[in-house]
Amino acid sequence: MSGTAAGRAELDAARLLLARMGISPADLVEAALARPPAPTFAEYVPVVPAAVSEGTRRAYGAYWKRVLEHWGQQRLDEPTPSEIERLAEYVKTHVVARRNARWA
């Protein structure tokens, strides 16, 4: 068995577990197809400030703005780990240094 492919024992165990839960493999496929797409960052980020405190809005507002600038039309589940790393590095290199900044 390879590192990514399930062997017969794993498949049998999965079938048994699904059967005990009353779920068929077809149910899983149908549920995946019926799931609505994730919202875009442009759709979701404006909702976030209403769910957090004023302090959190002040602390993270600039970061939310950057995310919208770079990924506004992307869906929440689209950025890859390497894209997230690139955005983090971009933000670090384009930071505006302020007199009251806390730098180590």
C-alpha positions in Angstrom: 0.0 0.0 0.0 1.3 3.5 -0.9 1.4 6.4 1.6 -1.7 8.0 0.0 -3.9 5.0 -1.2 -6.2 3.2 1.3 -5.7 -0.5 1.6 -8.5 -3.1 1.6 -8.6 -3.2 5.4 -9.0 0.6 5.7 -11.7 0.6 3.0 -13.6 -2.2 4.8 -13.3 -0.3 8.1 -14.7 2.9 6.4 -17.6 0.9 4.9 -18.4 -0.6 8.3 -18.3 2.7 10.1 -20.5 4.4 7.4 -23.0 1.5 7.6 -23.2 1.8 11.4 -23.8 5.5 11.0 -26.5 4.9 8.4 -24.5 6.7 5.7 -23.9 5.3 2.2 -21.0 6.2 0.1 -23.5 7.8 -2.3 -24.7 10.1 0.5 -21.1 11.4 0.8 -20.9 12.1 -2.9 -24.3 13.8 -3.0 -23.5 15.9 0.1 -20.2 17.1 -1.5 -22.0 18.1 -4.7 -24.8 19.9 -2.9 -22.5 22.0 -0.8 -22.5 25.7 -1.7 -19.2 27.2 -2.7 -17.3 29.1 0.0 -17.8 32.9 -0.1 -15.2 35.2 -1.5 -13.0 37.3 0.9 -14.8 40.3 -0.5 -18.1 38.8 0.6 -17.0 37.5 4.0 -14.4 40.0 5.4 -17.0 42.9 5.8 -19.1 40.6 8.0 -16.2 39.9 10.5 -16.0 43.3 12.2 -19.6 43.0 13.4 -18.7 39.8 15.2 -15.6 41.1 17.1 -14.9 43.8 19.7 -13.8 47.3 18.9 -10.2 46.5 20.1 -10.0 43.5 17.7 -11.3 45.7 14.8 -8.6 48.3 15.5 -5.9 45.6 15.8 -6.8 43.6 12.7 -8.5 46.1 10.5 -5.4 46.8 8.5 -4.8 43.1 7.9 -8.3 42.5 6.7 -7.8 45.4 4.3 -4.7 43.8 2.9 -6.5 40.5 2.5 -9.2 42.2 0.5 -6.7 44.0 -1.7 -4.8 40.8 -2.5 -7.5 38.1 -2.4 -10.9 40.0 -2.6 -12.3 37.8 -5.4 -10.8 34.5 -4.2 -12.9 32.1 -2.3 -12.0 31.5 1.4 -10.9 27.9 0.6 -8.6 28.9 -2.4 -5.4 30.3 -1.0 -2.7 27.8 -0.6 -0.2 27.7 2.3 2.5 29.1 0.1 0.2 32.0 -1.0 -0.5 32.7 2.7 3.2 32.8 3.4 3.8 35.1 0.4 1.1 37.5 1.7 2.6 37.5 5.2 6.0 38.3 3.8 4.6 41.0 1.6 2.9 42.6 4.6 6.2 42.4 6.6 8.2 44.1 3.9 5.6 46.8 3.3 4.9 47.7 6.9 4.8 51.4 7.8 7.1 51.8 10.8 5.6 54.0 13.4 7.3 55.7 16.4 5.2 53.7 18.9 5.8 50.3 17.1 6.9 47.4 19.3 9.9 45.8 17.6 12.1 43.3 19.2 
